Structures are given as C-alpha cells and as structure tokens.
Amino acid sequence: MTVAQSLVEYLREHKLRLTTAESCTAGLIVTLLAEVPGSGSLIESGYVVYSPEAKQRLLGVSPRTIDTFNLTSRQVAEEMALGALHDADANVAVATTGILGPDDMDGIPAGTVCFAWAFDINGRRALFSRRERFFGNRNQVQRYASEHALMQLRHFHQRALAGEYS
C-alpha cells in the first residue's frame, strides 16, 4: 500500500477533507492523493503558490512574515496552511515551501523544505510545522517532500485530537 493509499483510508476513516498550499511541491501532494481511486471526495482544493505575491494574495501570507523569516520558513508555511484552511471547505490543510535545488538560495541549503499542517477540530485550530532537509535531485526532493507531508499528516492529526494545538 502506498503512502497516499494509506492516507486516503485515514482521511475517510476520520472524516477529513483536505486542502493544500504548495510551493516547492507544485501540486504533487494533491496529485499523489488524486491517483488513489475514490479520493476525490476527500480533496477540497489545492493551491500552487510559488511567488511571494501569490502567497500574499491567495493565502493571506503577511509581507512582514516573508521579509522577517524568508519564503522558506516555518512561519510562512504556517500562514500558508492557515490561509488555505480559512478559504477552503476543509478541516485539514498541508503547506510546503522550500528550495528544491540544485543550488542553495539566500543562505538556505538546497533540499530544505518547511511544512505546516493545520486542523480544524470542533471549531479549534491546531497548527504544527517542521523544517526538514532532503537530498537528491530536484525531482527526488520534490517527491520526498510530498510523501513526507502525507506521512506526517496522521501523526499531527493524532496530536491535535489529543489536544495539542501548536
């Protein structure tokens, strides 16, 4: 069973409907899920937002957050996830922003990806974020990051259900 197949079952079992806010993964998270038969009712939307302007306009990311922390930061990923969750008819959002490579950018090593997972549980928002580094070529890093985002969703959902909210 693939990561996506397992997650589709989990989403269905827990009545979760997903939206994504993807920068460096460029829609691959939604694509991986959409490849699983029967996943359509569990995917609400997917935003692909590369530029700072798109992150601001479509997801409400603050220019100050970008200026203070950089585009590849947990803080930007968090605002992306919360913006997607706010705009969508969904109860879980996953966001990614990072540097696929091959070159480092703005002092950030290639392969660095920041993630955020946001949940709406009984009217309360739970938000989790992480910064990871993956190794490989651009396509490999993109794939690893997309699969990581899916694999960690269950873990953070369980933490949210346990009452952890940050």
BELKACOR-V746895 format. One record per residue. RES is the residue in one letter. OMEGA is omega in radians with two decimals (999 if undefined). Layout:
res = (RES/RES)
omega = (OMEGA/OMEGA)
//
This chain:
res = (M/T/V/A/Q/S/L/V/E/Y/L/R/E/H/K/L/R/L/T/T/A/E/S/C/T/A/G/L/I/V/T/L/L/A/E/V/P/G/S/G/S/L/I/E/S/G/Y/V/V/Y/S/P/E/A/K/Q/R/L/L/G/V/S/P/R/T/I/D/T/F/N/L/T/S/R/Q/V/A/E/E/M/A/L/G/A/L/H/D/A/D/A/N/V/A/V/A/T/T/G/I/L/G/P/D/D/M/D/G/I/P/A/G/T/V/C/F/A/W/A/F/D/I/N/G/R/R/A/L/F/S/R/R/E/R/F/F/G/N/R/N/Q/V/Q/R/Y/A/S/E/H/A/L/M/Q/L/R/H/F/H/Q/R/A/L/A/G/E/Y/S)
omega = (-3.14/3.07/-3.12/3.12/3.12/-3.13/3.10/3.09/-3.13/3.11/-3.13/-3.11/-3.08/3.11/3.12/3.06/-2.91/2.89/3.10/3.02/-2.98/3.01/-3.05/3.13/2.93/3.11/-3.10/3.11/3.12/3.14/-3.14/3.12/-3.09/3.10/-3.13/3.12/3.11/-3.09/-3.02/-3.11/-3.10/-3.14/3.14/-3.09/3.06/3.08/2.98/-3.02/-3.13/-2.99/3.05/-3.13/3.12/3.10/3.14/-3.03/-3.03/-3.04/3.09/3.09/-3.09/3.05/3.12/3.11/3.13/-3.12/-3.08/-2.97/-3.10/3.12/3.12/3.14/3.08/-3.11/3.10/3.10/3.13/3.13/3.07/-3.12/3.14/3.10/3.11/-3.12/3.13/-3.05/-2.98/2.98/-3.07/3.09/3.01/3.10/3.06/3.14/3.08/3.00/-3.08/-3.12/-3.13/-3.11/0.31/-3.05/2.99/3.14/3.12/3.13/3.14/-3.11/3.03/-3.13/3.11/3.13/3.06/-3.07/2.94/3.07/3.14/-3.10/2.99/-3.10/3.14/3.08/3.10/-3.14/3.03/-3.06/3.13/3.09/-3.13/3.02/-3.10/3.04/-3.14/-3.11/-3.13/3.08/-3.08/-3.11/3.13/-3.14/3.12/3.14/3.13/-3.11/3.14/3.13/3.09/3.13/3.12/-3.10/-3.07/-3.10/-3.13/-3.13/-3.09/3.05/3.11/3.09/3.11/3.12/3.14/3.08/3.07/-3.06/3.05/999)
//
